[in-house]
Amino acid sequence: MVSTEDLIRVIKERFENKLKEKPELAKFDERILIKLTNGDRVYIILSQGKVNVGKGDIEQPTAEVEADLETLYKVYVSEMSLIAAMIRRKVRPKGSVRTLFKIRSLLFG
């Protein structure tokens, strides 16, 4: 069974690897809140080329995602496509879809 901490670990690894591969992504300054269906919340803060990922709330997120924990984990470890997860309504963007689109390769790709 996947835990919220497992998800946080894979998100952090993904972001750190993507930032190394594509230094131009360091210009993003975003605050993303993921609301999990199990009640947990995970935040992602991108600022000055660094990523901070943790459990809890953040004020004034620039974008939000509602998601099922198991499904989102599968998306991050490439066991399921983001499109399939969205079609099944297991991952739902909220707030600034433009922001999520702008950083989609960091978040999910």
N, C-alpha and C positions, 0 to 999 in steps of 0.2 A: 504494500500500500504506500502511496506517495504522500509525503508530508509537505506542509507549507515551507518548511526549511529546505527540503529537497528542491522545490521550485525556486526558492530564492537563490540557492547555490547555482542552479543551471542558468538562471537569468543573469546573474553576476558574471559567470564565465562567458556567456554569449556576448554580453556587452563589452567586456574587457577585450575579448578576441577581435570583435568587430572594430573597436576603436584602434587597435594595433594595425589591423589590415587596411583601414580607411581613415587616415588621420583627418581628412576633411570633415568627418562626422563629429570631431571634437568641438566644432563651432556651435553645436546645439546646446540650448539652455532650456531644459524641459523638466516638468514635474508630472509624473504619471502615477495614477492610483489604480491598482487592480483590486477590484472587489470580488472576492471568491465566494462561491455559493455555499461554502462551509462556514461562512461568517468572518473568516480572516480577511485582512487587508494587507496588501503588499505595495510598497512605494518604490518608485525608481526615480532618482534625481540625477539628471545629467547636467553637469556644470563644469566649464573650463577643462574639458577633455577627461573628466573623471566621472565615475558612476558610483552612486550610493544606492544600494538595494537593501531593504529591510522590511520587517513586519510592523505594521501599524498604519496610522493615518498620516496624511500631510495636509496642510492648508493650501488652498487655492491651486489644485492641480490644473495643469494646462490641458490634460486629457485623462479620460477614465476608460477602463475596460472592465466589464463584468464577465466573469468566466468560471467555469467548472474547473476545479483543481486538477483532476486527473487529465482532462482534455488539454488544458493549457500546458501541463507538463509534457504531454505527448507531442504537442506542437513544438515546444522548445528542444526536445530531443529527436525531432524529425521522424516520429512514428505516425504523425498525422499532419495533413496540410492545414494551413490556416483557413483556406477556403472551405474545406470540409467541415471544420469546427464551426465556422460562421454559418454555414448552411444548416447545420444541426442546432444552431442557436446556443451553442455551448460557449462561444466567445462572442461578446457583443460590445462594440465600441460605443462610448458615450462621450458627450462633450465635444471637444474639438477633433473631429474626424480629420481635418486638415493636418493637425499636428501629428496624429497617428500615421497618416499617409506619409508625411514627410520623414518620419523616423521608422517606418515599417521594417526596413531591413535590419535595423538594430533590434527592434522588438521581437520580430518573428522570423526573419529570414536568414 
